[in-house]
Amino acid sequence: MKAVKSYAAHSADKPLAPYQLDRREPGADDVEIKILYCGVCHSDIHTARNEWGGTMYPVVPGHEIVGKVTRVGDKVSRFKVGDNVGVGCFVDSCGHCRNCAEDNEQYCENGHSQTYNSMLQDKKTITYGGYSTHIVVTQKFVLNVSDKLPLEKVAPLLCAGITTYSPLKHWNVKKGDKLAVVGLGGLGHMAVKIAASMGAEVTVLSRSKSKEKDASELGAHHFEITTEKETMKKLAGSFDYIIDTVSADHDYNEYLALLRTNGVMVLLGVPPKPSDVHAFQLIGGRRSLVGSLVGGIKETQEMLDYCAEHNITSDVEMIGIDKINEAYERTLAGDVHYRFVIDMATLN
Protein backbone atom coordinates (compact mmCIF):
# COMPACT_ATOMS: atom_id res chain seq x y z
CA MET A 1 0.00 0.00 0.00
CA LYS A 2 1.07 3.56 -0.70
CA ALA A 3 0.13 6.45 1.60
CA VAL A 4 -1.05 9.50 -0.34
CA LYS A 5 -2.28 12.92 0.66
CA SER A 6 -5.90 13.90 0.04
CA TYR A 7 -8.76 16.09 1.21
CA ALA A 8 -11.82 14.39 2.69
CA ALA A 9 -15.19 15.12 4.24
CA HIS A 10 -15.53 13.39 7.59
CA SER A 11 -19.20 14.24 8.17
CA ALA A 12 -22.04 16.02 6.42
CA ASP A 13 -21.69 19.20 8.46
CA LYS A 14 -17.91 19.58 8.61
CA PRO A 15 -15.62 21.22 6.04
CA LEU A 16 -13.27 19.09 3.96
CA ALA A 17 -9.85 18.69 5.56
CA PRO A 18 -6.48 17.00 4.90
CA TYR A 19 -6.58 13.21 5.05
CA GLN A 20 -4.02 10.48 4.42
CA LEU A 21 -5.34 7.43 2.58
CA ASP A 22 -3.78 4.21 1.32
CA ARG A 23 -3.73 3.39 -2.39
CA ARG A 24 -3.08 -0.16 -3.54
CA GLU A 25 0.15 -0.99 -5.31
CA PRO A 26 -0.45 -1.38 -9.06
CA GLY A 27 -1.45 -4.90 -10.06
CA ALA A 28 -0.73 -6.47 -13.44
CA ASP A 29 -3.60 -4.57 -15.17
CA ASP A 30 -3.32 -1.36 -13.17
CA VAL A 31 -2.15 2.13 -13.99
CA GLU A 32 -0.85 4.47 -11.27
CA ILE A 33 -1.55 8.13 -11.99
CA LYS A 34 -0.12 11.27 -10.45
CA ILE A 35 -3.12 13.59 -10.41
CA LEU A 36 -2.39 17.04 -11.83
CA TYR A 37 -5.88 18.50 -11.93
CA CYS A 38 -9.29 17.56 -10.59
CA GLY A 39 -12.55 19.30 -11.44
CA VAL A 40 -15.15 20.14 -8.81
CA CYS A 41 -18.56 18.71 -9.70
CA HIS A 42 -21.87 19.50 -8.00
CA SER A 43 -22.07 15.76 -7.27
CA ASP A 44 -19.01 16.16 -5.04
CA ILE A 45 -20.98 18.56 -2.86
CA HIS A 46 -24.09 16.39 -2.75
CA THR A 47 -21.98 13.42 -1.66
CA ALA A 48 -19.78 15.26 0.84
CA ARG A 49 -22.91 16.59 2.53
CA ASN A 50 -24.84 13.32 2.26
CA GLU A 51 -27.65 15.03 0.36
CA TRP A 52 -28.32 11.89 -1.69
CA GLY A 53 -27.83 9.56 1.27
CA GLY A 54 -25.38 6.67 1.52
CA THR A 55 -22.17 8.64 2.00
CA MET A 56 -19.43 6.50 3.54
CA TYR A 57 -17.21 8.75 5.63
CA PRO A 58 -14.48 9.73 5.30
CA VAL A 59 -15.20 10.45 1.62
CA VAL A 60 -12.62 11.79 -0.84
CA PRO A 61 -14.58 13.32 -3.76
CA GLY A 62 -13.42 14.03 -7.30
CA HIS A 63 -14.22 12.28 -10.60
CA GLU A 64 -12.87 14.75 -13.17
CA ILE A 65 -9.26 13.61 -13.05
CA VAL A 66 -6.34 14.38 -15.36
CA GLY A 67 -2.76 13.39 -14.66
CA LYS A 68 0.36 11.54 -15.79
CA VAL A 69 1.13 7.85 -15.61
CA THR A 70 3.81 7.08 -13.02
CA ARG A 71 3.72 3.25 -12.97
CA VAL A 72 2.07 0.47 -14.96
CA GLY A 73 1.48 -3.23 -14.32
CA ASP A 74 3.10 -6.03 -16.31
CA LYS A 75 -0.01 -6.61 -18.47
CA VAL A 76 -0.68 -2.96 -19.27
CA SER A 77 -0.32 -2.40 -23.01
CA ARG A 78 -2.23 0.83 -23.66
CA PHE A 79 -0.23 3.19 -21.47
CA LYS A 80 3.34 3.98 -20.52
CA VAL A 81 5.00 6.14 -17.89
CA GLY A 82 4.65 9.81 -18.73
CA ASP A 83 1.40 9.54 -20.73
CA ASN A 84 -1.34 12.12 -20.20
CA VAL A 85 -4.43 10.28 -18.99
CA GLY A 86 -7.85 10.85 -17.48
CA VAL A 87 -10.25 9.11 -15.13
CA GLY A 88 -13.96 9.86 -15.09
CA CYS A 89 -16.96 8.98 -12.98
CA PHE A 90 -16.33 5.25 -12.58
CA VAL A 91 -13.32 2.97 -12.31
CA ASP A 92 -14.68 -0.53 -12.88
CA SER A 93 -17.76 -2.60 -13.73
CA CYS A 94 -18.71 -6.27 -13.78
CA GLY A 95 -17.56 -6.62 -17.40
CA HIS A 96 -19.98 -9.42 -18.33
CA CYS A 97 -23.56 -8.12 -18.19
CA ARG A 98 -25.42 -7.03 -21.33
CA ASN A 99 -24.71 -3.35 -20.81
CA CYS A 100 -21.01 -3.86 -20.19
CA ALA A 101 -20.81 -6.01 -23.33
CA GLU A 102 -22.37 -3.13 -25.29
CA ASP A 103 -19.85 -0.55 -23.92
CA ASN A 104 -22.44 0.96 -21.60
CA GLU A 105 -20.57 0.31 -18.36
CA GLN A 106 -22.27 3.32 -16.77
CA TYR A 107 -25.44 1.21 -16.72
CA CYS A 108 -23.77 -1.97 -15.46
CA GLU A 109 -26.54 -4.30 -14.35
CA ASN A 110 -24.45 -5.52 -11.42
CA GLY A 111 -23.39 -2.05 -10.31
CA HIS A 112 -20.39 -0.17 -11.66
CA SER A 113 -17.71 1.04 -9.26
CA GLN A 114 -17.86 4.81 -9.02
CA THR A 115 -14.63 6.73 -8.62
CA TYR A 116 -15.48 7.66 -5.04
CA ASN A 117 -17.95 6.66 -2.32
CA SER A 118 -18.46 3.29 -3.95
CA MET A 119 -17.21 -0.27 -3.81
CA LEU A 120 -14.75 -1.92 -6.15
CA GLN A 121 -15.95 -5.12 -7.78
CA ASP A 122 -14.78 -7.11 -4.77
CA LYS A 123 -17.74 -5.40 -3.02
CA LYS A 124 -15.65 -4.60 0.05
CA THR A 125 -12.99 -2.03 -0.97
CA ILE A 126 -14.18 1.58 -0.78
CA THR A 127 -13.16 3.92 -3.59
CA TYR A 128 -11.57 7.33 -2.98
CA GLY A 129 -11.52 10.03 -5.62
CA GLY A 130 -9.42 12.70 -7.22
CA TYR A 131 -8.92 15.18 -4.39
CA SER A 132 -5.65 13.33 -3.86
CA THR A 133 -2.11 13.17 -5.20
CA HIS A 134 -2.33 9.70 -6.81
CA ILE A 135 -4.88 7.12 -7.91
CA VAL A 136 -4.58 3.52 -9.16
CA VAL A 137 -7.08 2.38 -11.81
CA THR A 138 -7.52 -0.73 -13.96
CA GLN A 139 -6.23 0.10 -17.45
CA LYS A 140 -9.60 -0.45 -19.19
CA PHE A 141 -11.03 2.51 -17.27
CA VAL A 142 -8.16 4.90 -17.97
CA LEU A 143 -8.52 7.33 -20.88
CA ASN A 144 -6.01 8.84 -23.27
CA VAL A 145 -5.81 12.64 -23.09
CA SER A 146 -4.47 14.64 -26.03
CA ASP A 147 -1.62 17.07 -25.46
CA LYS A 148 -3.33 19.47 -27.92
CA LEU A 149 -5.45 20.96 -25.14
CA PRO A 150 -4.55 22.51 -21.75
CA LEU A 151 -4.94 19.70 -19.24
CA GLU A 152 -6.59 21.82 -16.55
CA LYS A 153 -9.40 22.67 -19.00
CA VAL A 154 -9.78 19.05 -20.03
CA ALA A 155 -10.48 17.77 -16.49
CA PRO A 156 -14.20 18.75 -16.42
CA LEU A 157 -14.75 16.98 -19.72
CA LEU A 158 -14.50 13.71 -17.77
CA CYS A 159 -17.92 14.47 -16.23
CA ALA A 160 -19.55 17.63 -17.59
CA GLY A 161 -18.24 16.94 -21.09
CA ILE A 162 -19.35 13.33 -21.41
CA THR A 163 -22.64 13.96 -19.58
CA THR A 164 -23.65 16.36 -22.34
CA TYR A 165 -21.91 14.67 -25.29
CA SER A 166 -23.55 11.28 -24.67
CA PRO A 167 -27.21 12.33 -25.13
CA LEU A 168 -26.33 14.60 -28.07
CA LYS A 169 -24.80 11.59 -29.83
CA HIS A 170 -27.43 9.09 -28.71
CA TRP A 171 -30.31 11.19 -30.04
CA ASN A 172 -28.31 12.10 -33.14
CA VAL A 173 -28.35 15.88 -32.80
CA LYS A 174 -27.23 17.27 -36.14
CA LYS A 175 -26.92 20.35 -38.30
CA GLY A 176 -30.15 22.31 -38.48
CA ASP A 177 -31.75 20.84 -35.35
CA LYS A 178 -33.20 23.40 -32.97
CA LEU A 179 -31.93 22.69 -29.47
CA ALA A 180 -32.46 24.49 -26.17
CA VAL A 181 -30.18 24.29 -23.16
CA VAL A 182 -31.85 24.94 -19.81
CA GLY A 183 -29.35 26.42 -17.35
CA LEU A 184 -25.92 27.82 -18.16
CA GLY A 185 -23.71 26.26 -15.51
CA GLY A 186 -21.04 23.57 -15.53
CA LEU A 187 -23.15 21.17 -17.61
CA GLY A 188 -24.98 23.82 -19.58
CA HIS A 189 -21.93 25.60 -20.92
CA MET A 190 -20.56 22.29 -22.23
CA ALA A 191 -23.91 21.43 -23.83
CA VAL A 192 -23.84 24.76 -25.68
CA LYS A 193 -20.29 24.29 -26.95
CA ILE A 194 -20.74 20.69 -28.10
CA ALA A 195 -24.22 21.10 -29.61
CA ALA A 196 -23.12 24.21 -31.52
CA SER A 197 -20.08 22.33 -32.84
CA MET A 198 -22.45 19.66 -34.18
CA GLY A 199 -24.32 22.28 -36.18
CA ALA A 200 -27.42 22.63 -34.01
CA GLU A 201 -29.17 25.99 -33.68
CA VAL A 202 -28.73 26.53 -29.94
CA THR A 203 -30.92 28.60 -27.62
CA VAL A 204 -30.02 29.12 -23.97
CA LEU A 205 -33.01 29.27 -21.61
CA SER A 206 -32.06 31.02 -18.40
CA ARG A 207 -33.54 32.89 -15.45
CA SER A 208 -30.65 35.37 -15.47
CA LYS A 209 -30.30 38.10 -18.08
CA SER A 210 -26.68 38.56 -16.98
CA LYS A 211 -25.71 35.31 -18.75
CA GLU A 212 -26.71 36.45 -22.23
CA LYS A 213 -23.24 37.68 -23.23
CA ASP A 214 -21.60 34.47 -22.00
CA ALA A 215 -24.13 32.35 -23.87
CA SER A 216 -23.28 34.10 -27.11
CA GLU A 217 -19.54 33.77 -26.56
CA LEU A 218 -19.95 30.03 -25.86
CA GLY A 219 -21.66 29.54 -29.22
CA ALA A 220 -25.39 29.97 -28.53
CA HIS A 221 -27.40 31.56 -31.32
CA HIS A 222 -30.29 32.78 -29.14
CA PHE A 223 -30.97 33.61 -25.49
CA GLU A 224 -34.34 33.70 -23.77
CA ILE A 225 -35.48 34.52 -20.22
CA THR A 226 -37.73 31.81 -18.80
CA THR A 227 -39.31 34.01 -16.12
CA GLU A 228 -41.16 35.98 -18.80
CA LYS A 229 -44.49 34.27 -19.57
CA GLU A 230 -44.85 35.89 -22.97
CA THR A 231 -41.47 34.49 -23.96
CA MET A 232 -42.49 30.97 -22.99
CA LYS A 233 -45.71 31.32 -25.02
CA LYS A 234 -43.71 32.57 -27.99
CA LEU A 235 -41.38 29.55 -27.80
CA ALA A 236 -44.14 26.93 -27.61
CA GLY A 237 -43.49 24.10 -30.07
CA SER A 238 -40.10 25.52 -31.10
CA PHE A 239 -37.48 22.89 -30.30
CA ASP A 240 -36.48 19.45 -31.50
CA TYR A 241 -34.45 18.87 -28.35
CA ILE A 242 -34.15 20.35 -24.87
CA ILE A 243 -31.13 19.57 -22.68
CA ASP A 244 -32.18 20.27 -19.08
CA THR A 245 -29.16 20.67 -16.81
CA VAL A 246 -30.90 22.23 -13.80
CA SER A 247 -30.69 20.51 -10.41
CA ALA A 248 -33.03 22.95 -8.61
CA ASP A 249 -36.77 22.34 -8.43
CA HIS A 250 -38.56 23.50 -11.59
CA ASP A 251 -41.66 22.62 -13.61
CA TYR A 252 -40.88 20.16 -16.40
CA ASN A 253 -44.30 20.78 -17.94
CA GLU A 254 -43.39 24.36 -18.88
CA TYR A 255 -40.39 23.13 -20.87
CA LEU A 256 -42.12 20.13 -22.44
CA ALA A 257 -44.56 22.61 -23.99
CA LEU A 258 -41.62 24.12 -25.90
CA LEU A 259 -40.99 20.89 -27.83
CA ARG A 260 -42.20 20.23 -31.33
CA THR A 261 -44.08 17.05 -32.19
CA ASN A 262 -41.70 14.11 -31.58
CA GLY A 263 -39.39 16.39 -29.60
CA VAL A 264 -37.13 15.03 -26.88
CA MET A 265 -36.33 16.59 -23.49
CA VAL A 266 -33.25 15.10 -21.83
CA LEU A 267 -32.82 15.38 -18.06
CA LEU A 268 -29.25 15.71 -16.81
CA GLY A 269 -29.84 17.58 -13.55
CA VAL A 270 -31.26 15.92 -10.44
CA PRO A 271 -33.64 18.18 -8.46
CA PRO A 272 -34.02 17.35 -4.77
CA LYS A 273 -37.75 16.53 -5.07
CA PRO A 274 -39.68 14.36 -7.55
CA SER A 275 -41.44 16.35 -10.28
CA ASP A 276 -45.02 16.05 -11.47
CA VAL A 277 -45.41 15.61 -15.23
CA HIS A 278 -48.81 15.93 -16.86
CA ALA A 279 -49.40 13.05 -19.25
CA PHE A 280 -50.97 15.32 -21.85
CA GLN A 281 -47.70 17.23 -22.27
CA LEU A 282 -46.27 13.99 -23.63
CA ILE A 283 -49.33 12.53 -25.36
CA GLY A 284 -50.38 15.78 -27.01
CA GLY A 285 -47.21 16.04 -29.08
CA ARG A 286 -45.79 12.51 -28.98
CA ARG A 287 -43.00 14.05 -26.95
CA SER A 288 -40.37 12.13 -24.97
CA LEU A 289 -39.03 12.91 -21.50
CA VAL A 290 -35.79 10.97 -21.02
CA GLY A 291 -32.68 10.90 -18.88
CA SER A 292 -29.00 10.22 -19.49
CA LEU A 293 -26.05 9.29 -17.27
CA VAL A 294 -22.52 10.08 -18.48
CA GLY A 295 -21.19 7.61 -21.10
CA GLY A 296 -19.28 4.36 -21.31
CA ILE A 297 -15.51 4.21 -21.60
CA LYS A 298 -15.55 3.86 -25.40
CA GLU A 299 -17.85 6.86 -25.79
CA THR A 300 -15.89 8.91 -23.25
CA GLN A 301 -12.73 8.34 -25.27
CA GLU A 302 -14.65 9.32 -28.40
CA MET A 303 -15.73 12.53 -26.65
CA LEU A 304 -12.16 13.40 -25.61
CA ASP A 305 -10.94 12.83 -29.17
CA TYR A 306 -13.82 14.90 -30.56
CA CYS A 307 -13.06 17.78 -28.20
CA ALA A 308 -9.37 17.68 -29.14
CA GLU A 309 -10.29 17.76 -32.83
CA HIS A 310 -12.71 20.66 -32.38
CA ASN A 311 -10.70 22.55 -29.74
CA ILE A 312 -13.42 22.25 -27.10
CA THR A 313 -12.58 22.59 -23.40
CA SER A 314 -14.34 23.73 -20.26
CA ASP A 315 -14.17 27.30 -19.01
CA VAL A 316 -12.49 26.93 -15.63
CA GLU A 317 -11.33 28.80 -12.56
CA MET A 318 -8.22 27.31 -10.98
CA ILE A 319 -8.00 26.98 -7.19
CA GLY A 320 -5.67 25.55 -4.62
CA ILE A 321 -6.94 22.62 -2.55
CA ASP A 322 -7.09 24.90 0.49
CA LYS A 323 -9.91 26.82 -1.22
CA ILE A 324 -12.13 23.78 -1.73
CA ASN A 325 -14.67 24.63 0.97
CA GLU A 326 -15.00 28.17 -0.35
CA ALA A 327 -15.40 26.73 -3.85
CA TYR A 328 -18.30 24.56 -2.66
CA GLU A 329 -20.14 27.62 -1.35
CA ARG A 330 -19.44 29.59 -4.51
CA THR A 331 -20.65 26.68 -6.66
CA LEU A 332 -23.92 26.60 -4.74
CA ALA A 333 -24.25 30.36 -5.24
CA GLY A 334 -23.59 30.04 -8.97
CA ASP A 335 -20.43 32.09 -8.60
CA VAL A 336 -18.16 30.20 -10.99
CA HIS A 337 -17.58 30.44 -14.76
CA TYR A 338 -18.08 27.55 -15.23
CA ARG A 339 -16.14 24.90 -13.38
CA PHE A 340 -13.64 24.98 -10.53
CA VAL A 341 -10.52 22.91 -11.12
CA ILE A 342 -8.10 22.06 -8.33
CA ASP A 343 -4.38 22.35 -9.02
CA MET A 344 -3.33 19.23 -7.17
CA ALA A 345 0.26 20.44 -6.92
CA THR A 346 -1.05 22.55 -4.04
CA LEU A 347 -1.57 19.34 -2.05
CA ASN A 348 2.07 18.25 -2.18
Disulfide bonds with the S-S distance in Angstrom:
none
